[in-house]
């Protein structure tokens, strides 16, 4: 099931057109993408391959989708040892099932607040947007490190 107006459905249909570092892993039921906000080094977005807005709509695939999310989380944890990993399944802006996995650090100035409060600054300031998009390593290095961990976990 796909939607012609959904940006995630369109993205999933055009994986070959994306830079290789943007795709961390293709699971059976989802695709893991390297998120844009690499200030949170290892931040990923896991998108369901089928267009549903709620977990309850996945039926028998729900467990597999959740397992894929947990596997991606394990890879992020092993690759970057965050102090805490935040999991968010929202869908208010894009009603297509997707998880945000935010690795959090004790060094963050607002570490006790949701990452979204920090990311709102990117809408108002090009400098903040650049800062929040930039990680400690290149996108290619971050993506490759996550891929290496996934290979180890899934072998």
C-alpha positions in Angstrom: 0.0 0.0 0.0 1.4 3.4 -1.0 0.1 6.9 -1.3 0.8 9.1 -4.3 0.8 12.3 -2.1 3.0 10.9 0.7 6.6 12.2 0.7 7.8 9.0 2.4 6.1 6.8 -0.2 7.8 8.8 -2.9 11.2 8.5 -1.2 10.8 4.8 -0.9 9.9 4.4 -4.5 13.1 6.3 -5.5 15.8 4.7 -3.3 18.2 4.4 -6.2 18.2 8.1 -6.8 19.4 8.9 -3.2 23.0 9.3 -2.2 24.3 6.0 -0.8 25.1 7.4 2.6 21.4 8.4 3.1 20.3 4.8 3.2 21.6 3.0 6.2 19.8 -0.3 5.8 16.9 -1.9 3.9 15.0 -4.3 6.1 12.1 -6.5 5.0 9.4 -4.2 6.3 11.3 -0.8 6.6 14.2 1.3 5.4 16.6 3.0 7.8 17.7 6.5 6.6 20.4 8.6 8.1 18.6 11.6 9.5 19.5 15.2 8.6 20.3 16.3 12.2 23.7 14.7 12.7 24.5 17.0 15.7 22.9 13.9 17.2 25.5 11.7 15.7 23.9 8.5 14.4 20.3 10.0 14.3 18.2 7.8 12.0 14.7 7.6 10.7 13.2 4.2 10.1 10.3 4.3 7.6 7.8 1.5 7.1 7.7 0.2 3.5 3.9 0.3 3.5 1.8 3.4 4.0 0.0 3.2 7.3 -0.5 6.0 9.8 -0.9 3.8 13.0 0.9 0.8 14.4 -2.4 -1.0 14.8 -2.9 -0.9 11.0 0.2 -3.1 10.3 -1.5 -6.3 11.5 0.9 -9.3 11.5 3.8 -7.1 10.3 3.7 -5.0 13.4 6.1 -7.2 15.4 8.6 -7.4 12.6 8.5 -3.6 12.2 9.2 -3.1 15.9 11.9 -5.7 15.8 13.6 -3.8 12.9 13.4 -0.6 14.9 15.0 -2.4 17.9 17.8 -3.8 15.7 18.5 -0.3 14.3 18.6 1.0 17.8 21.1 -1.6 18.8 23.3 -0.6 15.9 23.2 3.1 16.9 24.0 2.2 20.5 26.9 0.0 19.6 28.3 2.5 17.0 28.0 5.7 19.1 27.4 4.7 22.8 24.9 7.5 23.5 24.0 8.3 27.1 20.4 7.7 26.1 18.6 6.8 22.9 15.2 8.6 22.3 12.6 6.8 20.3 9.8 8.8 18.7 6.9 7.6 16.6 4.9 10.7 15.8 3.3 11.2 12.4 1.7 14.5 12.9 3.5 16.1 9.9 3.8 13.0 7.8 1.2 10.4 8.6 3.3 7.5 7.5 4.7 5.1 10.1 8.3 6.1 10.9 10.5 6.1 14.0 13.0 8.8 14.9 16.0 7.5 16.8 17.9 10.3 18.5 21.2 9.4 20.2 21.5 11.8 23.2 24.7 13.0 24.9 25.4 14.3 28.4 27.2 17.2 26.7 24.1 18.7 25.1 23.1 22.0 26.6 19.4 21.0 26.7 19.8 17.3 27.2 16.7 17.0 29.4 14.4 18.4 26.7 13.1 16.7 23.6 15.4 17.2 20.6 12.6 18.9 18.7 13.0 22.0 20.9 16.6 22.4 19.7 15.6 21.6 16.1 13.0 24.4 16.0 15.9 26.8 16.0 16.9 25.5 12.6 13.7 27.0 11.1 14.7 30.5 12.3 18.5 30.5 11.8 20.6 29.2 8.9 23.6 29.1 11.2 21.7 26.9 13.7 20.5 24.7 10.8 24.0 24.1 9.7 25.2 23.4 13.2 22.4 20.9 13.8 22.9 19.2 10.4 26.7 18.8 11.0 28.0 15.8 13.0 31.4 15.0 14.3 32.0 12.9 11.2 30.9 13.0 7.6 27.5 11.6 6.7 29.3 8.8 4.7 31.4 7.8 7.8 28.4 7.8 10.1 26.3 5.8 7.7 29.1 3.3 7.1 29.7 2.8 10.8 26.0 2.0 11.3 26.0 -0.4 8.3 29.0 -2.2 9.7 27.2 -2.6 13.1 24.1 -3.9 11.3 26.1 -6.4 9.4 27.5 -7.7 12.7 24.2 -7.8 14.4 22.4 -9.5 11.6 25.0 -12.1 10.7 
